[in-house]
């Protein structure tokens, strides 16, 4: 996380990350298929961890940001659910031999991993923490050449929301540059109120993973792709899909 990281401002992050019942239902149903223990990596302020716990699962949430985890603790207390929250780097973590039936990385979070080494370390850390019949489940957007080819610096509206103390907040996004060799988009978000234009600027560096590349990254990390969907209703991945939803297992598992 760099300076002005949005992950240090969970009050703002949550404005642009509202609850999604369809996403929640998919992950809850998928986790229930495997068993009762779930690890929610990059859990943030508990957007998914809390619904998982409310569904009766035993949930551990892990995140790199201490500020997000503090927010998650408050939300969990308000929702009267129990979460085990741990500060960790998903590229290299060790939970003392604990294993999980389902490990989840939702809402594009693995795209914060950039290099082949990042992905290999991530998948190997996950594999060490999966139960024998466990599954890793994650979703990422499907790369769009139109979005990657945007004019640098040209702003587009992300959305508007009402903050408890700031009032109406508007967020705009601009592509700073796209690195086609590393497949990384450098994106800036600009936050404004009626009184304060651009009161905050934060930057994202997001990796693109193309569909034919995905199974290779997973295999390089010692795992294998079991299923892949094009949306949270489990429809097949097609040229019309906006996201890839991947279900992975350890390489030694039969399926």
C-alpha positions as CSV (number, residue, x, y, z in Angstrom):
1,X,0.0,0.0,0.0
2,X,1.4,3.4,-1.0
3,X,0.8,6.9,0.2
4,X,-2.9,8.0,0.2
5,X,-3.9,4.4,0.0
6,X,-7.7,3.9,0.0
7,X,-7.1,1.0,2.3
8,X,-6.2,3.5,5.0
9,X,-9.6,5.1,4.6
10,X,-12.2,2.3,5.1
11,X,-14.9,4.9,5.6
12,X,-14.3,6.0,2.0
13,X,-13.6,2.5,0.6
14,X,-16.9,1.2,1.8
15,X,-18.8,4.0,-0.1
16,X,-17.6,2.4,-3.4
17,X,-17.9,-1.2,-2.2
18,X,-21.6,-1.7,-1.3
19,X,-23.1,-5.1,-0.5
20,X,-23.9,-7.3,-3.4
21,X,-26.4,-10.0,-2.5
22,X,-25.7,-12.0,-5.7
23,X,-22.0,-12.2,-4.9
24,X,-22.6,-13.0,-1.3
25,X,-25.0,-15.8,-2.2
26,X,-22.5,-17.4,-4.6
27,X,-19.7,-17.4,-2.0
28,X,-21.9,-18.6,0.8
29,X,-23.3,-21.4,-1.2
30,X,-19.9,-22.4,-2.5
31,X,-18.4,-22.4,0.9
32,X,-21.2,-24.5,2.3
33,X,-20.6,-27.1,-0.3
34,X,-17.1,-27.8,1.1
35,X,-17.5,-27.5,4.8
36,X,-17.7,-25.1,7.7
37,X,-14.3,-23.4,7.8
38,X,-13.7,-20.4,5.5
39,X,-10.7,-18.1,5.1
40,X,-11.5,-14.8,3.5
41,X,-8.3,-13.2,2.2
42,X,-8.2,-9.5,1.5
43,X,-11.3,-9.3,3.7
44,X,-11.2,-5.5,4.1
45,X,-13.9,-4.3,6.4
46,X,-15.7,-7.6,6.4
47,X,-17.9,-7.0,3.3
48,X,-18.0,-10.8,2.7
49,X,-16.7,-12.2,6.0
50,X,-19.7,-11.0,7.9
51,X,-22.3,-12.6,5.6
52,X,-20.3,-15.8,5.6
53,X,-20.4,-15.8,9.4
54,X,-24.1,-15.0,9.5
55,X,-24.6,-18.1,7.3
56,X,-23.1,-20.2,10.1
57,X,-19.6,-20.7,8.8
58,X,-16.5,-20.4,10.9
59,X,-14.7,-17.5,9.3
60,X,-11.2,-16.2,9.5
61,X,-10.6,-12.9,7.7
62,X,-7.1,-11.8,6.6
63,X,-6.0,-8.4,5.3
64,X,-2.8,-6.4,5.0
65,X,-4.4,-3.2,6.2
66,X,-4.8,-2.8,10.0
67,X,-7.2,0.1,9.4
68,X,-9.5,-2.2,7.4
69,X,-9.4,-4.9,10.1
70,X,-10.3,-2.4,12.8
71,X,-13.3,-1.5,10.7
72,X,-14.2,-5.2,10.3
73,X,-14.1,-5.7,14.0
74,X,-16.5,-2.9,14.6
75,X,-18.9,-4.1,11.9
76,X,-18.7,-7.7,13.2
77,X,-19.5,-6.5,16.7
78,X,-22.5,-4.5,15.4
79,X,-23.7,-7.5,13.4
80,X,-23.3,-9.8,16.5
81,X,-21.1,-12.3,14.7
82,X,-17.7,-13.7,15.6
83,X,-14.8,-13.3,13.2
84,X,-11.2,-14.3,13.7
85,X,-9.3,-11.4,12.0
86,X,-5.6,-11.6,11.2
87,X,-3.2,-9.1,9.6
88,X,-1.3,-10.9,6.9
89,X,0.2,-10.6,3.4
90,X,-1.6,-13.1,1.1
91,X,1.6,-13.7,-0.8
92,X,3.2,-15.3,2.2
93,X,1.2,-16.3,5.3
94,X,1.3,-19.0,7.9
95,X,-1.6,-19.7,10.2
96,X,0.2,-22.3,12.4
97,X,-1.0,-25.3,10.5
98,X,-4.6,-24.4,10.3
99,X,-6.5,-25.6,7.2
100,X,-9.8,-24.4,5.6
101,X,-12.5,-26.0,3.5
102,X,-12.8,-22.8,1.4
103,X,-10.4,-20.0,0.8
104,X,-11.9,-16.9,-0.8
105,X,-10.4,-13.9,-2.5
106,X,-13.3,-11.8,-3.7
107,X,-13.8,-8.7,-5.9
108,X,-10.6,-8.5,-7.9
109,X,-8.3,-8.6,-4.9
110,X,-5.7,-11.0,-6.4
111,X,-5.1,-8.4,-9.1
112,X,-3.0,-6.6,-6.5
113,X,-0.5,-9.3,-7.2
114,X,1.7,-8.3,-10.1
115,X,4.7,-10.5,-10.8
116,X,4.9,-14.2,-11.5
117,X,6.7,-14.6,-8.2
118,X,3.8,-12.9,-6.4
119,X,1.3,-15.4,-7.9
120,X,3.5,-18.4,-7.2
121,X,3.9,-17.4,-3.5
122,X,0.2,-16.7,-3.2
123,X,-1.0,-20.0,-4.6
124,X,1.6,-22.0,-2.6
125,X,0.6,-20.3,0.6
126,X,-3.1,-21.0,-0.2
127,X,-2.3,-24.7,-1.0
128,X,-0.7,-25.1,2.4
129,X,-3.8,-24.0,4.1
130,X,-6.4,-25.9,2.1
131,X,-8.1,-29.0,3.6
132,X,-7.8,-32.2,1.7
133,X,-11.0,-31.5,-0.3
134,X,-10.8,-27.8,0.0
135,X,-11.2,-25.2,-2.7
136,X,-9.8,-21.8,-3.5
137,X,-12.4,-19.5,-5.0
138,X,-11.9,-16.1,-6.4
139,X,-13.2,-13.6,-9.0
140,X,-11.5,-11.1,-11.3
141,X,-12.7,-8.9,-14.1
142,X,-12.2,-10.0,-17.6
143,X,-9.7,-7.6,-19.3
144,X,-11.3,-5.1,-21.7
145,X,-9.1,-3.7,-24.5
146,X,-11.4,-0.7,-24.6
147,X,-10.7,0.1,-21.0
148,X,-7.0,-0.6,-21.3
149,X,-6.9,1.7,-24.3
150,X,-8.5,4.7,-22.6
151,X,-6.9,8.1,-23.1
152,X,-4.5,8.7,-20.1
153,X,-5.8,11.4,-17.8
154,X,-9.3,11.4,-19.1
155,X,-11.7,11.1,-16.1
156,X,-14.7,8.9,-15.9
157,X,-17.3,8.9,-13.1
158,X,-17.0,5.9,-10.8
159,X,-20.0,6.8,-8.6
160,X,-21.5,9.1,-5.9
161,X,-22.4,8.3,-2.4
162,X,-23.3,10.0,0.9
163,X,-20.6,10.0,3.6
164,X,-21.6,10.3,7.3
165,X,-19.7,13.5,7.8
166,X,-18.5,14.7,4.4
167,X,-22.0,14.6,2.7
168,X,-22.2,13.8,-1.0
169,X,-19.0,12.4,-2.3
170,X,-18.2,12.0,-6.0
171,X,-15.4,9.7,-7.3
172,X,-13.8,9.9,-10.7
173,X,-11.3,7.6,-12.3
174,X,-8.5,8.3,-14.8
175,X,-6.0,5.9,-16.4
176,X,-2.5,7.2,-15.7
177,X,-0.9,4.6,-17.9
178,X,-1.0,0.9,-18.9
179,X,2.1,-1.2,-19.0
180,X,1.5,-3.8,-21.7
181,X,4.5,-5.9,-20.8
182,X,3.7,-6.2,-17.1
183,X,-0.1,-6.1,-17.9
184,X,-0.6,-3.5,-15.1
185,X,-3.0,-0.6,-15.2
186,X,-1.9,2.5,-13.2
187,X,-5.2,4.2,-12.2
188,X,-5.9,7.3,-10.2
189,X,-9.1,8.0,-8.3
190,X,-10.2,11.6,-7.4
191,X,-12.5,12.2,-4.5
192,X,-14.6,15.4,-4.3
193,X,-17.4,17.0,-2.4
194,X,-19.3,20.2,-3.4
195,X,-17.0,22.2,-1.2
196,X,-13.7,20.4,-1.8
197,X,-12.7,19.4,-5.3
198,X,-10.2,16.5,-5.4
199,X,-9.8,16.4,-1.6
200,X,-8.1,13.0,-2.0
201,X,-6.3,11.3,-4.8
202,X,-5.4,7.6,-4.5
203,X,-3.7,5.4,-7.0
204,X,-4.3,1.7,-8.0
205,X,-2.0,-0.7,-9.7
206,X,-4.1,-3.5,-11.0
207,X,-2.9,-6.6,-12.9
208,X,-4.9,-7.9,-15.9
209,X,-5.2,-11.7,-16.3
210,X,-6.3,-12.9,-19.7
211,X,-8.4,-16.1,-19.8
212,X,-5.8,-18.3,-21.5
213,X,-3.2,-17.1,-19.0
214,X,-5.2,-17.9,-15.9
215,X,-4.8,-21.7,-15.8
216,X,-1.0,-21.3,-16.4
217,X,-0.7,-19.0,-13.4
218,X,-2.6,-21.4,-11.2
219,X,-0.6,-24.4,-12.4
220,X,2.7,-22.5,-11.8
221,X,1.6,-22.0,-8.2
222,X,1.1,-25.8,-7.7
223,X,-2.7,-25.8,-8.0
224,X,-5.2,-26.6,-10.8
225,X,-8.3,-25.0,-12.1
226,X,-11.4,-27.1,-11.5
227,X,-14.2,-24.9,-12.7
228,X,-14.5,-21.4,-14.2
229,X,-17.7,-19.3,-14.5
230,X,-18.6,-16.1,-16.3
231,X,-20.8,-14.7,-13.5
232,X,-22.0,-15.4,-10.0
233,X,-25.0,-17.3,-11.3
234,X,-22.5,-19.9,-12.5
235,X,-23.1,-19.3,-16.2
236,X,-20.2,-20.4,-18.5
237,X,-17.4,-18.1,-19.3
238,X,-18.0,-16.6,-22.8
239,X,-16.9,-13.7,-24.9
240,X,-19.8,-11.8,-23.4
241,X,-18.6,-12.3,-19.8
242,X,-17.4,-9.4,-17.7
243,X,-15.6,-11.6,-15.1
244,X,-13.8,-14.9,-14.5
245,X,-14.8,-16.8,-11.4
246,X,-12.3,-19.6,-10.6
247,X,-12.6,-22.6,-8.4
248,X,-9.2,-24.2,-7.7
249,X,-7.9,-27.3,-5.9
250,X,-4.6,-28.7,-4.9
251,X,-2.9,-30.4,-7.8
252,X,-3.0,-33.8,-6.2
253,X,-6.8,-33.8,-5.7
254,X,-9.0,-35.8,-8.0
255,X,-11.8,-33.2,-8.2
